[in-house]
Structures are given as C-alpha cells and as structure tokens.
Amino acid sequence: MKTIGYCLTGSFCTFSKAIKQVQELKDRGYSIIPIMSYNAGQIDTRFGSADEHKKKLEEITGNKVLTTIAEVEPIGPKELLDLLIISPCSGNTIGKLANGIYDTPATLCAKSHLRNQRPVLIGVSTNDALSASAKNIGKLLNYKHFYFIPMSQDNCEKKPFSVVAHFEDTAEAVEYALQEKQMQPILK
C-alpha cells in the first residue's frame, strides 16, 4: 500500500474540493497522512473552521493532522511517504518552495520528503498564478521531482491572473507522479 501525505495550504475556497480528493484517494486504497500549513490549520473562514476541516480529514484518513514543523520533520528521515501532495497550494507556498524557504509545515514537509528523491504533486490555487507567482510555478516545473495536477484559469473575466488545479484529476495525476511523470496536458 502506498502512503501519501496530503497537505492543504491557505486557498480556503477550494478546501471542500481538496478534502473530496482525500476521500477518493483513501477509497482507492492509499494510506493518507493529512498535513495543514499554519494558516490552513488555524484560520476560520466563511468556508469553514480550521477545527471542522481537521476533524473531517482525521475522520477520512484515520490519522492525526500534522500542523507543526516538529510533526512533519520526521517524514524524510523515516521515509514515511511515497508521494506528497500539496493541494490546494497557495502562491505563497509555491514561492517558498521555488526559492528554498522552509519555514512552514507545508514547505518543511516538502523539503524533508524530497531528501528521499520522491515526488511532490502540486495543485495550484492562487489568484496571481499568471502574474507574480508565474515565475515560481515556472521554476517548480523545471525542478526534478515536482509535478502538477492539471490546471486552468478559473474566472478569466473577473480574475484574469487566477489559476486553479482541476481537483477531479488528482487521482490520475497521482498515478503519473508515482511513476515520475507529468500528467498532460498541464494546462487545460
């Protein structure tokens, strides 16, 4: 059985879609370790409370949600994961990953996991993907072991720089990433 770390970062409006994918992956037989960034694990929004999201993830996975740097650090040394998914992955997290900044549970988890040269699957969800975050997405596309869930603009009229992953493609993208391949097309 493959073990997947599934990390949510601060794109709160997509949490319901991401959590649905956690359930789908669990239903497909994967063992899931849930992880949340500081903001995802602490901030209550109109899309639900942090505690509600944690409770749902724990019910689905049967595992405690990891929310601190100390909790995620052993992921690499203990080789706990076959794959790490960060989805939704905010522009802030993308920028930190692209520039080697590991000061949150999400980014340190990725760093720790990558020491084993295993895949990280990114589900972009940011309003600035086609502006300030574009260069960082481009960097990650060129880094070994980083893969992306296919994505597209989510509202080109009102939010012309916003891009969101096609969450419904997560399970298929997982299969590709586990083979160290990028699912195509990346842009839909």
C-alpha positions in Angstrom: 0.0 0.0 0.0 1.4 3.4 -1.0 1.4 6.2 1.6 0.5 9.7 0.5 1.0 12.9 2.5 -1.8 15.3 1.6 -1.1 18.9 2.6 -3.6 21.8 2.5 -2.4 25.4 2.3 -4.3 28.7 2.5 -6.6 28.6 -0.5 -9.6 28.2 1.7 -12.2 28.4 -1.0 -11.0 25.1 -2.5 -10.8 23.1 0.7 -14.1 21.2 0.0 -12.7 20.1 -3.4 -9.4 19.1 -1.8 -11.0 17.1 1.0 -13.2 15.3 -1.5 -9.9 14.2 -3.2 -8.5 12.9 0.1 -11.7 10.7 0.4 -11.2 9.5 -3.2 -7.6 8.6 -2.7 -8.5 6.8 0.6 -11.2 4.9 -1.3 -8.6 3.8 -3.9 -6.6 2.1 -1.1 -4.0 4.7 -0.3 -2.9 5.4 3.2 -3.1 9.1 3.8 -1.3 11.3 6.3 -3.0 14.7 6.5 -1.0 17.9 6.8 -2.0 21.5 7.1 0.0 24.7 6.8 -0.1 27.1 9.7 -2.8 29.2 8.1 -4.9 26.3 6.9 -4.7 24.7 10.4 -5.5 27.8 12.4 -7.8 30.2 10.5 -11.5 30.0 10.5 -13.2 31.4 7.3 -16.6 31.6 5.6 -15.6 28.2 4.1 -15.5 26.5 7.5 -13.5 26.5 10.7 -10.0 25.1 10.9 -11.2 22.6 13.5 -14.0 21.4 11.2 -11.5 20.8 8.4 -9.1 18.9 10.7 -11.9 16.8 12.0 -13.1 15.8 8.5 -9.5 15.0 7.4 -8.9 12.8 10.5 -12.3 11.0 10.0 -11.4 10.2 6.4 -7.8 9.2 6.9 -7.8 7.7 10.5 -4.7 9.8 11.1 -4.0 12.9 13.1 -3.5 16.1 11.1 0.1 17.3 11.3 0.3 21.1 11.7 3.7 21.9 13.1 7.3 21.8 11.7 8.2 19.4 14.5 5.5 17.0 13.4 6.4 17.0 9.7 10.2 16.9 10.1 10.5 13.1 10.6 8.7 12.5 7.2 12.0 12.4 5.3 14.3 10.7 7.8 11.8 8.0 8.4 10.8 7.7 4.7 7.1 7.9 5.6 5.7 8.9 2.2 5.8 7.6 -1.3 4.3 10.8 -2.5 3.5 14.2 -1.1 0.5 16.2 -2.4 0.3 19.9 -1.7 -3.2 20.9 -2.8 -4.5 23.5 -2.7 -1.1 25.0 -3.0 -1.2 28.8 -2.5 1.1 31.3 -4.3 2.8 31.9 -1.0 3.8 28.2 -0.6 4.7 27.9 -4.3 7.1 30.9 -3.9 8.7 29.5 -0.8 9.2 26.1 -2.4 10.6 27.6 -5.6 13.1 29.7 -3.5 14.2 27.2 -0.9 12.3 28.7 2.1 11.2 26.0 4.5 9.6 27.9 7.4 6.1 26.3 7.5 4.8 22.7 7.9 4.0 22.6 4.2 7.4 23.7 3.0 9.5 21.8 5.5 7.4 18.7 4.8 8.3 19.0 1.1 12.0 19.6 1.9 12.0 16.6 4.3 10.2 14.4 1.7 12.4 15.5 -1.2 15.6 14.3 0.6 14.4 10.8 -0.5 14.1 11.9 -4.1 10.4 11.1 -4.1 7.6 13.0 -6.0 5.8 16.1 -4.9 2.5 16.8 -6.6 1.3 20.4 -6.6 -2.4 21.5 -7.0 -2.1 25.2 -7.8 -4.8 27.5 -6.4 -3.8 31.2 -6.4 -5.2 34.5 -7.7 -1.7 35.5 -9.0 -0.6 32.4 -10.9 -0.4 34.4 -14.2 1.3 37.4 -12.6 3.6 37.4 -9.5 3.5 33.6 -9.0 4.1 32.7 -12.6 7.9 32.7 -12.3 7.8 30.5 -9.3 5.5 28.0 -11.0 7.9 28.0 -13.9 10.8 27.3 -11.5 9.0 24.3 -10.0 8.1 23.0 -13.5 11.9 22.7 -14.1 12.8 21.1 -10.7 13.2 17.4 -10.5 10.5 15.5 -8.5 7.9 18.3 -8.8 4.7 17.5 -10.7 1.4 19.4 -11.2 -2.2 18.5 -11.2 -3.6 19.9 -14.5 -4.9 23.4 -14.1 -6.6 26.3 -15.8 -7.9 29.8 -15.3 -10.9 29.7 -13.0 -12.6 33.1 -13.9 -10.7 34.9 -16.6 -13.2 37.8 -16.8 -13.1 38.8 -13.1 -9.8 37.3 -12.0 -7.6 37.2 -15.1 -4.4 36.0 -13.3 -6.1 33.3 -11.2 -5.4 29.6 -11.8 -6.9 26.6 -10.0 -6.0 22.9 -10.3 -8.6 20.5 -11.7 -9.0 18.7 -8.4 -11.0 16.0 -10.2 -7.8 15.0 -11.9 -5.9 14.4 -8.6 -6.1 10.6 -8.6 -4.9 10.3 -12.1 -2.1 12.8 -11.5 -1.0 10.7 -8.5 -0.6 7.7 -10.7 1.7 9.7 -13.1 3.7 11.3 -10.3 4.3 7.9 -8.7 5.9 6.9 -12.0 7.9 10.3 -12.0 5.9 11.5 -15.0 3.9 14.7 -15.5 0.2 14.2 -16.4 -0.6 16.0 -19.7 -1.9 18.4 -20.6 -0.8 20.6 -17.7 -2.9 23.5 -18.9 -6.5 22.7 -19.8 
